[in-house]
Amino acid sequence: VQLVESGGGLVQPGGSLRLSCAASGFTFSIYEMRWYRQAPGKGRELVAFISSTGSSTRYADSVKGRFTISRDNAKDTVYLQMNSLKPEDTAVYFCYGLNSWGRGTQVTVSS
């Protein structure tokens, strides 16, 4: 199992980023996927969940209405669209699926 995140970077408050997680080594289309994040000095926090078909999603209260999780099972990829970013969204964002973690991608929201 391999999960590779991309799309992180530095963005100003109010800006947007789209994270991607490319999966390989397993049948992606039958597994739910999640995005987590970990801010400096804090524990890992569940940000968003998506079912195997994409028909069901859930979000942490802190990101509801701003973040959208989606997936493309033809491309074995899960996405996290992040809008209206705030400084408190600064964290390393991790993709999770089939009991495996990616290495993470850094998101920094700062002016």
N, C-alpha and C positions, 0 to 999 in steps of 0.2 A: 504494500500500500504506500502510495506517495501522494502527498498533498503539497502543492506549491502555490503560495500566495504572491500576488503582485498588485501594483496600483497605489501603494502608499506614497506618502510624501508630505511636503510642507504646504499648508493652505491657510489662507486668512480666515478669520471668523466670518461665518455666513457663506463660506464657499462650499464646494462639492468635490467629492472624490468617488471613484468607483473601484472597489476592490474586486479582484478575481481570484479564484482558487481552482487550479487545474488538478484534476484527480487522475490517478492511474493505478493499475494493479488490482483493481476489483471492479465488480459490476456496479458502477456508479448509480445507475438508474433505479436500483432497488433499495437504496439506503437514504435515510434522512441525513441532512447535513446541518451544521451549525457554524455560526461565527461567534467567537469569544474575543474579549480584549483584556489586556492587563496594563494598567497605568502604573507609573513608577511608585513603588512602595505599597502597592495594593494587590489584592488577590485577583485571580482570573474571573471575569464576569461574563455570563452568557448574554450575548447581544441579540441574536436572532436565530430562529429555527425554521427549517423548511422540510416538508415531507418529501417522500421519494418522487411523487408525481408533481410536486409544486402546488398542489391544491390547498395545502394548509400551511400557514405561516404564523409565527408568534414572535413578539418583540419584548425586550426589556422596556419598562416604563420610561426610562431615561431617553430612549431613542424613538419611541412611537411617534409616527407622523413625520419623522425626518429621514429615517433609514428604510430601505426596501431590500429584502432578500429575494433572490430569484435564482433559477437554475436553467441550464440548457443541457438536457440529458444526451443530446446528439453530440455535444462537445465535451461531455464529462466535466463540466465547469459550473461552479456556483459563484454568484456575484453578491456584492453588498453595495448598493447605491446609497451614498451618504450625502445628504443635503443639509443646509443650514447648520453647518458644523460649528461647534463651540469649543473653546479652549479645554473644557473638561472632557471632550472626546479624544484628547491626546492619549495615545496608548499604542501598544503593539497589538495588532489584530491577527487572530489565529483562526484558521479553518480547522474544523473537526468533523471526522466521519469514520465509521467502522473502527471505533476505538483508537483512532490515529490522529495525530496532530501535524499540522504543517509547522514550518519554522517561524512563521509570522512576518508581518510587514508593518513598518512603523508609520503611524499617522500622527503628524504634529500640526496642531491648530494654533496659530500664533500670528499676531500682527507685527 
